[in-house]
Amino acid sequence: MSRTTTQNTLPRRLSGMLAVLFWIVVWQLASMAVASEFILAGPLDALRALARLVPTAAFWGQIAFSFFRIAAGTVVAYALAIALAAAAHRWALVRTLAAPALSAIKSTPVACVVVVLLIWFGSRNVSAIAVFLMALPGIYFPVLKGLDELDPQMEELFCLYRADARTRLLAHVVPGVMPYLVAASATVLPMSWKAGVAAELIGVPDGSIGERIYQAKLLLETADLFAWTIVVVLVAWVFERAVLSALNACWPAAGRWAALHQDRRTAATPTGAAIIARQLRAGHAGTAACRAVDFEVAPGEILCLMGSSGAGKTTMLSTIAGLLSPVSGNLSIPDETRFAAVFQETRLVDDLTPEENVRLFAPRDRNARAMLAELLPQNALGSPVRELSGGQRRRVELVRALAADADVVLLDEPFTGLDGATHQEALAFVTRHLDGRPLIISTHDKQDALALGGKILAIS
């Protein structure tokens, strides 16, 4: 933690402690004014009751009884909610069927739910089921929202590089959904304890916290009532902090794990893919973005697409990559051709380092760090890419494309944002690491085509 962050945190903690102390004093003064422990026990009375309860085995047994049931209900709810949200995101029928049921559960008062559960299941495990029903919609809807809001450009990136399901999950889905899950958990976790203890108060299962609170109410043991309330608040707070810490620790750890455990152990032999286009028109929704073109790119050849901004170069590259269907004409590419690309806009996993971003798609035997060191300063290699400059981020994408296990390399304005010297270094890097693969690159600079020794195709 930096010194500035520490300096900012300490006053906040101190002010929080003073606020708590203020309300404890108010509580004590109110208790003294009422002057009746049966009506309003003070904090000192509650502490004395706690001191009497804590050494007993029954106290810890009651906490364990309630904790395991509430925790179990929460864990099962999380697991089912996440699985159901994933299914609803993929299949519209699941979404349609789940929505009214979960909305009804979300809107039904806990007391009504508990009464029905007591009739069906009895009191012993009523808290676990009540917590499950409370948490299920509370997690399902935010996770589904997170899945629906996943960045389509990053999804396109993982699709183009043929990332396996595990890599997509850990490096794309987890960071996209985690903010929604953490925000929802900050509400659901404390509510799970409220719902669980409320269910125990209604069902009064033997050996539970709810039973002890109910007995304290019947016997007018107000100090014990406050003592058990303090216990519930503390246990719920610890439970919430522990789960939120675990969730926050999942990212970027999940992405790093995916990068370090990449399945591709060695680079596959390029397929010798050749790309042939005849009267090819690229565009969107049946509307051509450029005139028809003819070209052939054999293994080891370089084709430079040149044209003004908006001429259709990016659309042509997307069509070649299979991300768009041709408007007309023929495009011949061998089946199972693997592509790597630098897109026009930056597409990186921001919380991962340059090396981790490259390793997500590179075979294990590729020396990603050495390749990055050819274009980046040493102090940038271990930083999250969100902290890098625009030019440095562009170079990370260039290394990722050349390090990937691909048959064809597509580069869309890859030298944007690079100064003169860095531009020349990047050109030399491409030449060194192309390894006989066909390259199709879009550029505004004719000197790029000359430096690469490529053919020029005008796009208009």
HUGI-V548632 format. One line per field, one symbol per residue. burial: b if it has 16 or more other ideal C-beta (glycine too) atoms within 10 Angstrom, else e. Layout:
burial = ???
//
This chain:
burial = eeeeeeeeeeeeeeeeeeeeeeeeeebeeebeeeeeeeebbbbebbeebbeebeeeeebeebbebbbebbbbbbebbbeebbebbbebbeeeeebeebeeebeebeeeebeebbeebbeeeebebbbbbbbbbbbbbbbbbbbbebbeebeeebebbbebbbbeeebbebbbbbbbbbebbbebbeebbebbbebbbbbbbbbbbeebbbbbbbebeeeebbbbbbbbeebbeebbeebbeebeeebeebbbebbbebbeebebeebeebbebbbebeebbbbeeeebbbeebebebeeebbbbbbbeeebbbbbbbbbbbeebebbebebebeeebbbbbbbbebbbbebbbbbbbbbbbbbeebebbebbbebbeeebeeebbeebeebbbbbbbbbbbbbbbbbbbbbbbbbbbbeeebbeebbebbeebeeebbbbbbbeeeebbeebebeebebe
//
